[in-house]
Amino acid sequence: MPGVYILEWRNGRKETIFGGRGYYYVFPNETLLSFPPVPSWCRHCERITLCEHLRAEDEIRHELTDLDIPTSAISQSVAKSPVTGFGGTWRKRLEVELQQAMIRRLLPSCLTCGQREVSYFKEREWSTHPKTGEEVLFHLSGMCSTSFAIKFYDVEGNLLDLSDEKRKILMDMVKARKDV
């Protein structure tokens, strides 16, 4: 589920920003990895827009390790899932995400313009707005339902120019929930 984010100013003004869903990395072996873009500042667009957010290899490895520790927060959270086999599904997703982190060489991109000049707001920390210089607080306020973007990217974050046939194959995979 995509998030609903709030950007607050010191004077009390608030802006609601919606996340998105339906974004997928396509690996050379046709593995699909869904990814949730996050609202970020794009220097090229000069506005807040949806951007890739890449996790570091160490962070992903740590989460994989924690899955094997029954007392860890992630292990306990996964164990509470009512979905049968969710732990194995989550582990597979993390393994694919780690694979991408290990081969990825390019910086994260803006999903609007494709440029790689993006910066992130620190969640729940007052920080300087890149355009106005004002202090703002950025935080996730909940989850929302939204329409699917259905966009496919290579593992470096480049939007794929797909033939109709290839797009149909990938769409069928999405519909059959063949993504991780």
C-alpha positions as CSV (number, residue, x, y, z in Angstrom):
1,M,0.0,0.0,0.0
2,P,1.3,3.5,-0.8
3,G,1.8,6.0,2.0
4,V,0.2,9.3,2.7
5,Y,2.8,11.8,3.8
6,I,2.5,15.1,5.5
7,L,4.9,18.0,5.1
8,E,4.5,20.5,7.9
9,W,5.9,24.1,8.2
10,R,6.8,25.8,11.5
11,N,3.9,28.2,11.0
12,G,1.4,25.3,11.1
13,R,0.8,25.0,7.3
14,K,0.5,21.4,6.1
15,E,0.7,19.7,2.7
16,T,-0.5,16.2,2.0
17,I,1.6,14.2,-0.4
18,F,0.5,10.8,-1.8
19,G,2.8,7.9,-2.5
20,G,2.2,5.5,-5.4
21,R,2.2,1.9,-6.4
22,G,2.6,-0.1,-9.6
23,Y,6.3,0.6,-10.0
24,Y,8.5,-2.4,-10.9
25,Y,12.2,-3.2,-11.5
26,V,12.6,-5.8,-14.3
27,F,15.7,-7.9,-13.9
28,P,17.5,-9.5,-16.9
29,N,16.0,-12.9,-15.9
30,E,12.5,-11.2,-15.9
31,T,12.2,-11.2,-12.1
32,L,9.9,-8.4,-11.1
33,L,10.6,-6.4,-7.9
34,S,7.9,-4.0,-6.9
35,F,9.0,-0.8,-5.3
36,P,7.2,2.0,-3.4
37,P,8.5,5.4,-4.5
38,V,8.7,8.1,-1.9
39,P,8.0,11.8,-2.2
40,S,11.3,13.6,-2.5
41,W,12.8,16.8,-3.8
42,C,13.9,16.8,-7.4
43,R,16.3,19.5,-8.2
44,H,15.5,19.2,-12.0
45,C,11.7,19.4,-11.5
46,E,12.2,21.9,-8.7
47,R,9.4,20.3,-6.7
48,I,8.4,17.4,-4.5
49,T,7.7,14.4,-6.7
50,L,7.8,10.6,-6.4
51,C,11.4,9.2,-6.5
52,E,13.2,5.9,-6.1
53,H,14.4,5.3,-2.6
54,L,17.2,2.7,-2.5
55,R,18.3,0.9,0.6
56,A,21.9,0.1,1.4
57,E,23.2,-3.4,1.1
58,D,24.1,-3.4,4.9
59,E,20.5,-2.4,5.8
60,I,19.0,-5.2,3.7
61,R,21.6,-7.8,5.0
62,H,20.8,-6.8,8.6
63,E,17.0,-7.3,8.0
64,L,17.7,-10.7,6.4
65,T,19.8,-11.7,9.5
66,D,17.1,-10.4,11.8
67,L,14.5,-12.6,10.1
68,D,16.4,-15.6,11.6
69,I,16.3,-14.2,15.2
70,P,12.9,-15.0,16.7
71,T,13.1,-12.1,19.2
72,S,13.9,-9.4,16.6
73,A,11.2,-6.9,15.8
74,I,11.1,-7.8,12.1
75,S,10.8,-11.5,12.9
76,Q,8.0,-10.9,15.3
77,S,6.2,-8.6,12.9
78,V,6.4,-11.2,10.0
79,A,5.3,-14.0,12.4
80,K,2.1,-12.0,13.1
81,S,1.0,-12.0,9.4
82,P,-2.2,-13.9,8.8
83,V,-0.8,-14.8,5.3
84,T,0.5,-18.3,5.2
85,G,4.1,-18.4,4.1
86,F,4.6,-14.6,4.4
87,G,8.0,-15.1,6.1
88,G,9.3,-17.0,3.1
89,T,7.8,-14.5,0.7
90,W,9.4,-11.6,2.6
91,R,12.8,-13.3,2.7
92,K,12.6,-13.8,-1.1
93,R,11.8,-10.1,-1.6
94,L,14.7,-9.1,0.6
95,E,17.0,-11.4,-1.3
96,V,16.0,-9.9,-4.7
97,E,16.3,-6.4,-3.2
98,L,19.8,-7.2,-2.0
99,Q,20.7,-8.6,-5.5
100,Q,19.6,-5.2,-7.0
101,A,21.6,-3.3,-4.3
102,M,24.7,-5.3,-5.2
103,I,24.5,-4.6,-8.9
104,R,23.0,-1.1,-8.9
105,R,25.5,1.6,-9.9
106,L,23.4,4.7,-10.6
107,L,21.9,7.1,-8.1
108,P,18.1,7.1,-7.4
109,S,16.0,8.8,-10.0
110,C,13.0,11.1,-10.1
111,L,10.1,9.1,-11.6
112,T,8.7,12.2,-13.2
113,C,11.7,13.4,-15.2
114,G,14.2,10.6,-14.9
115,Q,17.0,12.8,-13.6
116,R,19.1,11.7,-10.7
117,E,19.3,14.9,-8.7
118,V,17.0,13.9,-5.9
119,S,17.2,14.5,-2.1
120,Y,15.1,13.1,0.7
121,F,13.5,14.7,3.6
122,K,14.5,13.1,6.9
123,E,11.4,11.5,8.3
124,R,10.2,13.0,11.6
125,E,13.1,15.5,11.7
126,W,12.9,19.2,11.1
127,S,15.0,20.0,8.1
128,T,15.5,22.8,5.6
129,H,13.2,22.8,2.5
130,P,15.5,22.8,-0.6
131,K,13.6,25.5,-2.4
132,T,12.3,27.9,0.3
133,G,14.9,27.4,3.0
134,E,12.1,27.1,5.6
135,E,12.1,24.4,8.2
136,V,9.8,21.5,7.4
137,L,8.8,18.3,9.1
138,F,8.1,15.3,6.8
139,H,6.4,12.1,8.1
140,L,4.3,9.2,7.0
141,S,0.7,9.7,8.3
142,G,-0.9,6.5,7.0
143,M,-1.6,4.3,4.1
144,C,-3.9,4.9,1.1
145,S,-5.4,3.2,-1.9
146,T,-4.5,4.6,-5.3
147,S,-4.5,3.6,-8.9
148,F,-1.6,1.7,-10.3
149,A,1.0,3.5,-12.3
150,I,2.2,0.3,-13.9
151,K,5.7,1.4,-14.9
152,F,8.6,-0.8,-15.5
153,Y,12.3,0.1,-15.0
154,D,15.6,-1.7,-15.4
155,V,17.5,-2.4,-12.2
156,E,19.4,0.9,-12.7
157,G,16.1,2.8,-12.5
158,N,15.8,3.6,-16.2
159,L,12.2,3.6,-17.6
160,L,11.9,0.7,-20.0
161,D,10.6,1.3,-23.6
162,L,8.7,-1.9,-24.0
163,S,7.0,-3.4,-27.1
164,D,3.3,-4.1,-26.7
165,E,4.1,-7.8,-26.5
166,K,6.7,-7.5,-23.8
167,R,4.5,-5.1,-21.8
168,K,1.6,-7.6,-22.0
169,I,3.9,-10.4,-20.6
170,L,5.0,-8.2,-17.7
171,M,1.4,-7.0,-17.1
172,D,0.3,-10.7,-16.9
173,M,3.0,-11.3,-14.4
174,V,1.8,-8.4,-12.3
175,K,-1.8,-9.6,-12.5
176,A,-0.7,-13.2,-11.5
177,R,1.2,-11.6,-8.6
178,K,4.5,-13.0,-9.9
179,D,6.4,-10.0,-8.5
180,V,8.4,-9.9,-5.2
